[in-house]
């Protein structure tokens, strides 16, 4: 990727990123499971940030996109550590986090561990705790036995080659669950969820809304939107949510 730069992250991992200069608070996009920073939502946000003069940062977790390491070697804890490193090293002051799918879970971990650097949060089809509540809960006896014996199992994907799910991913996910204990989000939160999402059920968004403690949290259901959440109306809803958060904190 021609515009990618690299940050040395935890344990020497090389993290690819692209940064747009502008006024703060900036926007940081956190992508989904096995996605990369060149996706439709990330690039749309970059264009929006440039048009509005807003600072913006997109990046690849280790094992994703142009960052180093192999995808099956990663875990939720690794990717959260990558996000914390990127936020700490490449941004200044509080930021608006925009977390898509797994990025919604990662953004919640960042907010928990570095609350002073988060001014607001927008989630899109957030998938907190999915390794436990979706993957592990959905495994049959044979898949669980394969995972235990071989250390990994292959799952079909609608987005390309099968996902290799490792025992480490499942076990590390259990160490990073956010819906089983207190989750304080002391800033504006806007959650977006499509009603036709086949990967993250609406019940997950409702559970997050009920569980999190925030003085200003709203959930918007978009009728007919799927997990990609990337058609023109969905993309506009995403920037509308960001602008609403910025307005609520007096920064729009």
C-alpha positions in Angstrom: 0.0 0.0 0.0 1.6 3.2 -1.2 0.3 5.5 1.5 1.1 3.1 4.4 3.5 4.0 7.1 4.7 1.6 9.9 4.8 1.8 13.7 6.7 -0.7 15.8 4.1 -2.0 18.1 4.1 -4.5 21.0 6.8 -7.2 20.8 8.2 -5.6 17.7 5.1 -6.1 15.6 5.1 -3.8 12.5 1.8 -2.0 12.3 0.7 -0.4 9.1 -1.2 2.9 9.3 -2.3 5.9 7.3 -2.7 9.2 9.1 -4.6 12.4 7.9 -3.6 15.6 9.7 -6.4 17.9 10.9 -8.0 19.4 14.0 -9.0 17.4 17.0 -10.5 15.5 18.5 -9.4 13.1 15.8 -11.2 10.0 14.5 -9.6 6.5 14.8 -11.1 3.7 12.8 -10.8 0.2 14.2 -11.6 -2.5 11.7 -13.1 -6.0 11.9 -11.9 -9.5 12.1 -9.6 -10.3 9.2 -10.4 -6.9 7.6 -7.9 -4.2 6.7 -7.6 -0.4 6.6 -8.4 -0.2 2.9 -12.0 -1.2 3.4 -15.0 0.9 2.2 -15.8 2.4 5.6 -12.2 3.3 6.4 -11.6 5.1 3.1 -15.0 6.8 3.2 -14.1 8.2 6.7 -10.8 9.3 5.4 -12.4 11.3 2.6 -14.9 12.7 5.1 -12.2 13.7 7.5 -10.2 15.5 4.8 -13.3 17.3 3.6 -14.0 18.5 7.1 -10.4 19.2 8.2 -10.6 16.5 10.9 -7.6 14.4 12.0 -8.1 10.7 11.1 -6.2 7.5 11.6 -6.7 4.0 10.1 -4.5 1.1 10.7 -4.0 -2.7 10.4 -3.8 -4.9 13.4 -1.0 -7.4 13.4 -1.8 -10.3 11.1 -4.1 -8.1 9.1 -3.6 -6.1 5.9 0.0 -4.9 5.5 1.0 -5.3 9.2 3.5 -8.0 10.1 2.8 -11.4 11.7 0.4 -14.2 10.5 -3.3 -13.9 11.2 -3.7 -17.3 13.0 -1.0 -16.3 15.5 -3.0 -13.3 16.7 -5.6 -12.9 19.4 -8.1 -10.3 20.8 -5.5 -9.3 23.4 -2.8 -8.8 20.8 -5.1 -6.7 18.6 -6.2 -4.6 21.5 -2.6 -4.0 22.5 -1.9 -2.9 18.9 -4.8 -0.4 19.1 -3.5 0.9 22.4 -0.1 1.4 20.9 -1.4 3.2 17.8 -3.6 5.5 19.9 -0.8 6.2 22.3 1.9 6.8 19.7 0.2 8.3 16.8 -2.5 10.6 18.2 -2.7 13.4 20.7 -5.5 14.1 23.2 -8.9 12.4 23.3 -10.1 10.7 20.1 -13.4 9.5 18.7 -13.1 5.8 18.2 -15.1 4.2 15.4 -15.2 0.4 15.8 -16.6 -1.9 13.2 -17.6 -5.5 14.2 -14.6 -6.9 16.1 -13.3 -3.3 16.1 -16.3 -2.5 18.3 -15.0 -5.0 20.9 -11.5 -3.7 20.5 -12.7 -0.1 21.0 -14.4 -1.1 24.3 -11.2 -2.6 25.5 -9.3 0.6 24.6 -11.9 2.7 26.3 -11.6 0.5 29.4 -7.8 0.6 29.5 -7.2 4.2 28.3 -10.4 6.2 29.1 -8.6 9.5 29.2 -7.8 9.2 25.5 -11.4 8.5 24.4 -13.7 11.5 23.8 -16.5 9.4 22.3 -17.4 6.1 20.6 -19.3 5.0 17.5 -19.8 1.3 17.0 -21.0 -0.4 13.8 -22.3 -3.9 14.2 -20.2 -4.2 17.3 -19.3 -7.8 18.2 -18.1 -7.8 21.8 -17.2 -11.3 23.2 -17.9 -13.0 19.8 -15.2 -15.6 20.3 -17.1 -16.9 23.3 -20.8 -16.2 22.5 -20.7 -16.8 18.7 -17.7 -19.0 17.9 -17.3 -21.3 20.9 -21.0 -21.4 21.6 -21.6 -22.4 18.0 -19.0 -25.2 17.8 -20.4 -28.7 17.8 -18.7 -31.5 19.7 -16.5 -32.5 16.7 -15.2 -28.9 16.2 -14.5 -28.6 19.9 -12.6 -31.9 19.9 -10.6 -30.8 16.8 -9.8 -27.5 18.4 -8.5 -29.2 21.5 -6.5 -31.9 19.6 -5.1 -29.8 16.8 -5.1 -26.3 18.4 -7.2 -24.9 15.5 -10.3 -25.4 13.5 -11.3 -24.0 10.1 -14.6 -22.2 9.7 -16.3 -21.3 6.4 -16.4 -17.6 5.5 -18.7 -15.6 3.3 -15.8 -13.1 2.7 -13.2 -15.4 1.2 -11.0 -18.3 2.4 -12.0 -20.1 5.6 -11.2 -18.6 9.0 -8.6 -20.5 10.9 -9.8 -20.3 14.5 -7.1 -21.2 17.1 -7.5 -22.5 20.6 -5.4 -19.5 21.7 -7.9 -17.1 20.1 -10.7 -18.7 22.1 -8.8 -18.8 25.4 -7.4 -15.3 25.0 -10.9 -14.0 24.1 -12.1 -15.3 27.5 -9.5 -13.1 29.2 -10.9 -10.0 27.4 -14.6 -10.4 27.7 -16.4 -7.1 28.3 -20.1 -8.1 28.8 -19.5 -10.1 32.0 -18.3 -7.3 34.2 -18.7 -3.6 34.7 -18.3 -1.5 31.5 -18.1 2.2 32.1 -18.2 4.4 29.0 -18.1 8.0 30.4 -18.6 9.7 27.1 -21.2 9.9 24.2 -21.7 6.5 22.5 -23.6 5.9 19.3 -24.2 2.3 18.1 -25.4 1.4 14.6 -26.8 -2.0 13.8 -28.4 -3.4 10.6 -31.5 -5.5 11.0 -30.4 -7.9 8.2 -27.0 -8.5 9.7 -26.4 -12.3 9.4 -23.1 -12.2 11.3 -23.9 -10.1 14.4 -27.5 -10.5 15.7 -29.4 -7.4 16.9 -29.5 -9.0 20.3 -25.8 -8.3 20.7 -26.4 -4.5 20.2 -29.3 -4.6 22.7 -27.2 -6.5 25.2 -24.4 -3.9 24.9 -26.9 -1.0 25.3 -28.3 -2.6 28.4 -24.9 -3.6 29.9 -22.8 -0.5 29.4 -22.8 2.4 31.8 -22.8 5.7 29.8 -24.4 9.1 30.4 -25.3 9.4 26.7 -25.7 6.2 24.7 -28.0 5.5 21.8 -28.6 2.6 19.5 -29.9 3.1 15.9 -31.3 0.1 14.0 -31.0 0.4 10.3 -33.7 -1.6 8.5 -32.4 -4.0 5.9 -28.7 -3.2 6.5 -26.3 -6.2 6.4 -23.0 -6.7 8.3 -21.0 -4.8 5.7 -22.9 -1.6 6.5 -21.3 0.0 3.4 -24.1 1.2 1.1 -24.4 5.0 0.7 -27.2 5.3 3.4 -25.2 3.3 5.9 -22.0 5.3 5.3 -24.0 8.5 5.7 -25.4 7.2 9.0 -21.9 6.5 10.2 -20.7 10.1 9.6 -23.9 11.4 11.0 -23.2 9.5 14.2 -19.7 10.9 14.4 -21.0 14.4 13.9 -23.6 13.9 16.6 -20.8 12.7 19.1 -18.7 15.7 18.1 -21.6 18.0 18.7 -22.4 16.5 22.1 -18.8 17.1 23.2 -18.8 20.7 21.7 -16.2 19.9 19.1 -18.2 20.0 15.8 
